[in-house]
Amino acid sequence: MYINADLMMITRIFYQLYENAFKYIKKALAVSPKKSLYNRVIAYYYKMGLGVEKDLNKAIKHYEVAHEQGDVFSTFEIGMIYRES
């Protein structure tokens, strides 16, 4: 009984941390919209649903921007999303 309550509390804390991190990364992205790392991180948050609602279309969009900047990890992630679909 206590274990479930503790897990729920820890889950809420982590979700809040992800939400805050997402907000700061979005702000950084607004300053440098073509920065591949920021786009890759935002894409990962959307792909996994960390601090935001899971949205593969938005994830792909951000991965593609990072891919255009030469980010090979994003290229790989795009392929994995299409493979898993």
MDAnalysis code that builds the backbone (N, CA, C; Angstrom):
import MDAnalysis as mda
import numpy as np

u = mda.Universe.empty(255, n_residues=85, atom_resindex=np.repeat(np.arange(85), 3), trajectory=True)
u.add_TopologyAttr("name", ["N", "CA", "C"] * 85)
u.add_TopologyAttr("resid", np.arange(1, 86))
u.add_TopologyAttr("resname", ["MET", "TYR", "ILE", "ASN", "ALA", "ASP", "LEU", "MET", "MET", "ILE", "THR", "ARG", "ILE", "PHE", "TYR", "GLN", "LEU", "TYR", "GLU", "ASN", "ALA", "PHE", "LYS", "TYR", "ILE", "LYS", "LYS", "ALA", "LEU", "ALA", "VAL", "SER", "PRO", "LYS", "LYS", "SER", "LEU", "TYR", "ASN", "ARG", "VAL", "ILE", "ALA", "TYR", "TYR", "TYR", "LYS", "MET", "GLY", "LEU", "GLY", "VAL", "GLU", "LYS", "ASP", "LEU", "ASN", "LYS", "ALA", "ILE", "LYS", "HIS", "TYR", "GLU", "VAL", "ALA", "HIS", "GLU", "GLN", "GLY", "ASP", "VAL", "PHE", "SER", "THR", "PHE", "GLU", "ILE", "GLY", "MET", "ILE", "TYR", "ARG", "GLU", "SER"])
u.atoms.positions = np.array([
    [0.825, -1.192, 0.000],
    [0.000, 0.000, 0.000],
    [0.866, 1.252, 0.000],
    [1.876, 1.303, 0.861],
    [2.771, 2.458, 0.886],
    [3.611, 2.531, -0.376],
    [3.959, 1.386, -0.924],
    [4.789, 1.361, -2.127],
    [4.059, 2.036, -3.280],
    [2.775, 1.761, -3.459],
    [2.011, 2.386, -4.538],
    [1.935, 3.889, -4.361],
    [1.724, 4.351, -3.142],
    [1.655, 5.790, -2.880],
    [3.005, 6.442, -3.161],
    [4.089, 5.781, -2.754],
    [5.422, 6.313, -3.009],
    [5.713, 6.379, -4.507],
    [5.330, 5.340, -5.231],
    [5.543, 5.337, -6.679],
    [4.746, 6.440, -7.364],
    [3.529, 6.652, -6.916],
    [2.717, 7.717, -7.496],
    [3.339, 9.078, -7.232],
    [3.848, 9.291, -6.025],
    [4.472, 10.557, -5.681],
    [5.738, 10.774, -6.514],
    [6.558, 9.751, -6.637],
    [7.790, 9.846, -7.427],
    [7.461, 10.110, -8.889],
    [6.441, 9.454, -9.405],
    [6.022, 9.665, -10.792],
    [5.603, 11.110, -11.004],
    [4.829, 11.657, -10.081],
    [4.410, 13.058, -10.196],
    [5.607, 14.002, -10.180],
    [6.563, 13.739, -9.312],
    [7.757, 14.590, -9.222],
    [8.532, 14.557, -10.534],
    [8.751, 13.362, -11.075],
    [9.486, 13.255, -12.338],
    [8.731, 13.931, -13.474],
    [7.420, 13.774, -13.503],
    [6.634, 14.412, -14.556],
    [6.786, 15.927, -14.479],
    [6.758, 16.487, -13.272],
    [6.942, 17.934, -13.103],
    [8.334, 18.364, -13.554],
    [9.344, 17.557, -13.260],
    [10.694, 17.875, -13.699],
    [10.775, 17.889, -15.226],
    [10.157, 16.898, -15.868],
    [10.139, 16.850, -17.330],
    [9.392, 18.047, -17.909],
    [8.271, 18.423, -17.274],
    [7.523, 19.585, -17.753],
    [8.385, 20.840, -17.701],
    [9.082, 21.036, -16.593],
    [9.946, 22.208, -16.454],
    [11.090, 22.176, -17.456],
    [11.702, 21.040, -17.610],
    [12.797, 20.915, -18.570],
    [12.298, 21.208, -19.978],
    [11.122, 20.697, -20.318],
    [10.545, 20.926, -21.639],
    [10.350, 22.419, -21.889],
    [9.844, 23.134, -20.889],
    [9.630, 24.578, -21.028],
    [10.938, 25.311, -21.326],
    [11.995, 24.963, -20.609],
    [13.279, 25.642, -20.812],
    [13.900, 25.295, -22.167],
    [13.735, 24.074, -22.596],
    [14.272, 23.687, -23.903],
    [13.493, 24.397, -25.006],
    [12.178, 24.530, -24.835],
    [11.376, 25.267, -25.814],
    [11.819, 26.725, -25.894],
    [12.168, 27.319, -24.754],
    [12.661, 28.700, -24.754],
    [13.990, 28.785, -25.501],
    [14.869, 27.841, -25.263],
    [16.149, 27.817, -25.967],
    [15.930, 27.631, -27.464],
    [14.972, 26.812, -27.816],
    [14.656, 26.566, -29.219],
    [14.119, 27.832, -29.885],
    [13.380, 28.646, -29.138],
    [12.863, 29.899, -29.683],
    [14.005, 30.858, -30.030],
    [15.083, 30.801, -29.266],
    [16.246, 31.650, -29.531],
    [17.057, 31.105, -30.700],
    [17.226, 29.804, -30.766],
    [18.005, 29.152, -31.830],
    [17.172, 28.038, -32.468],
    [16.221, 28.394, -33.343],
    [15.299, 27.380, -33.879],
    [15.948, 26.299, -34.738],
    [17.124, 26.547, -35.234],
    [17.773, 25.553, -36.092],
    [18.846, 24.751, -35.351],
    [18.923, 24.897, -34.050],
    [19.911, 24.159, -33.261],
    [19.492, 22.694, -33.213],
    [20.305, 21.818, -33.775],
    [19.914, 20.408, -33.898],
    [19.714, 19.731, -32.548],
    [20.551, 20.049, -31.573],
    [20.416, 19.399, -30.259],
    [19.075, 19.739, -29.619],
    [18.666, 21.001, -29.656],
    [17.392, 21.394, -29.052],
    [16.232, 20.686, -29.742],
    [16.288, 20.626, -31.067],
    [15.220, 19.951, -31.805],
    [15.192, 18.464, -31.490],
    [16.370, 17.857, -31.353],
    [16.412, 16.423, -31.043],
    [15.838, 16.149, -29.657],
    [16.159, 16.995, -28.695],
    [15.660, 16.785, -27.330],
    [14.143, 16.986, -27.287],
    [13.651, 18.045, -27.929],
    [12.202, 18.279, -27.979],
    [11.507, 17.093, -28.655],
    [12.092, 16.600, -29.739],
    [11.526, 15.447, -30.436],
    [11.449, 14.242, -29.516],
    [12.503, 14.009, -28.751],
    [12.519, 12.867, -27.825],
    [11.413, 13.008, -26.775],
    [11.220, 14.217, -26.248],
    [10.156, 14.437, -25.264],
    [8.793, 14.109, -25.879],
    [8.564, 14.562, -27.119],
    [7.295, 14.248, -27.787],
    [7.180, 12.751, -28.071],
    [8.265, 12.145, -28.497],
    [8.235, 10.712, -28.821],
    [7.884, 9.877, -27.590],
    [8.459, 10.224, -26.461],
    [8.269, 9.434, -25.244],
    [7.116, 9.936, -24.371],
    [6.606, 11.142, -24.644],
    [5.552, 11.708, -23.810],
    [6.073, 12.158, -22.459],
    [7.251, 12.753, -22.443],
    [7.867, 13.206, -21.195],
    [7.519, 14.666, -20.939],
    [6.617, 14.908, -20.004],
    [6.222, 16.270, -19.666],
    [5.250, 16.886, -20.661],
    [4.972, 16.180, -21.740],
    [4.008, 16.614, -22.759],
    [3.240, 15.391, -23.228],
    [2.150, 15.647, -23.923],
    [1.395, 14.529, -24.485],
    [2.205, 13.904, -25.625],
    [2.242, 12.600, -25.663],
    [2.981, 11.899, -26.711],
    [2.403, 12.262, -28.077],
    [3.299, 12.662, -28.995],
    [2.864, 13.081, -30.326],
    [3.974, 12.755, -31.323],
    [3.824, 11.649, -32.029],
    [4.860, 11.214, -32.966],
    [5.006, 12.153, -34.156],
    [3.921, 12.806, -34.563],
    [4.021, 13.750, -35.679],
    [4.912, 14.939, -35.314],
    [4.744, 15.471, -34.112],
    [5.604, 16.574, -33.662],
    [7.033, 16.084, -33.471],
    [7.180, 14.871, -32.986],
    [8.518, 14.303, -32.808],
    [9.234, 14.219, -34.150],
    [8.546, 13.702, -35.148],
    [9.149, 13.577, -36.479],
    [9.519, 14.951, -37.025],
    [8.635, 15.928, -36.843],
    [8.897, 17.287, -37.329],
    [10.211, 17.826, -36.753],
    [10.396, 17.669, -35.445],
    [11.616, 18.180, -34.804],
    [12.837, 17.335, -35.176],
    [12.654, 16.034, -35.299],
    [13.764, 15.190, -35.742],
    [14.199, 15.573, -37.158],
    [13.229, 15.904, -38.013],
    [13.573, 16.282, -39.390],
    [14.372, 17.579, -39.442],
    [14.018, 18.547, -38.596],
    [14.793, 19.795, -38.541],
    [16.224, 19.496, -38.106],
    [16.376, 18.667, -37.093],
    [17.719, 18.292, -36.629],
    [18.465, 17.513, -37.712],
    [17.748, 16.634, -38.416],
    [18.345, 15.859, -39.516],
    [18.893, 16.794, -40.591],
    [18.126, 17.837, -40.930],
    [18.556, 18.804, -41.941],
    [19.833, 19.539, -41.530],
    [20.083, 19.594, -40.234],
    [21.294, 20.231, -39.722],
    [22.451, 19.235, -39.598],
    [22.228, 18.003, -40.075],
    [23.289, 17.001, -40.088],
    [23.352, 16.112, -38.859],
    [22.299, 16.109, -38.050],
    [22.274, 15.298, -36.832],
    [21.938, 13.843, -37.186],
    [22.930, 12.970, -37.146],
    [22.722, 11.569, -37.547],
    [21.856, 10.799, -36.554],
    [21.881, 11.191, -35.292],
    [21.035, 10.520, -34.303],
    [19.556, 10.743, -34.632],
    [19.237, 11.939, -35.096],
    [17.858, 12.239, -35.472],
    [17.440, 11.434, -36.694],
    [18.361, 11.284, -37.639],
    [18.085, 10.475, -38.817],
    [17.732, 9.049, -38.399],
    [18.500, 8.512, -37.472],
    [18.252, 7.170, -36.946],
    [16.881, 7.102, -36.272],
    [16.560, 8.101, -35.454],
    [15.281, 8.098, -34.731],
    [14.093, 8.168, -35.683],
    [14.226, 8.944, -36.759],
    [13.145, 9.007, -37.753],
    [12.910, 7.608, -38.326],
    [13.987, 6.934, -38.686],
    [13.878, 5.578, -39.217],
    [13.234, 4.633, -38.219],
    [13.593, 4.760, -36.957],
    [13.016, 3.875, -35.931],
    [11.524, 4.125, -35.738],
    [11.114, 5.382, -35.791],
    [9.686, 5.693, -35.651],
    [8.909, 5.070, -36.800],
    [9.416, 5.235, -38.024],
    [8.722, 4.653, -39.175],
    [8.740, 3.131, -39.124],
    [9.811, 2.575, -38.636],
    [9.903, 1.112, -38.521],
    [8.897, 0.557, -37.517],
    [8.704, 1.286, -36.408],
    [7.799, 0.821, -35.355],
    [6.333, 1.097, -35.689],
    [6.078, 1.952, -36.673],
    [4.689, 2.303, -37.028],
    [4.024, 1.212, -37.833],
])
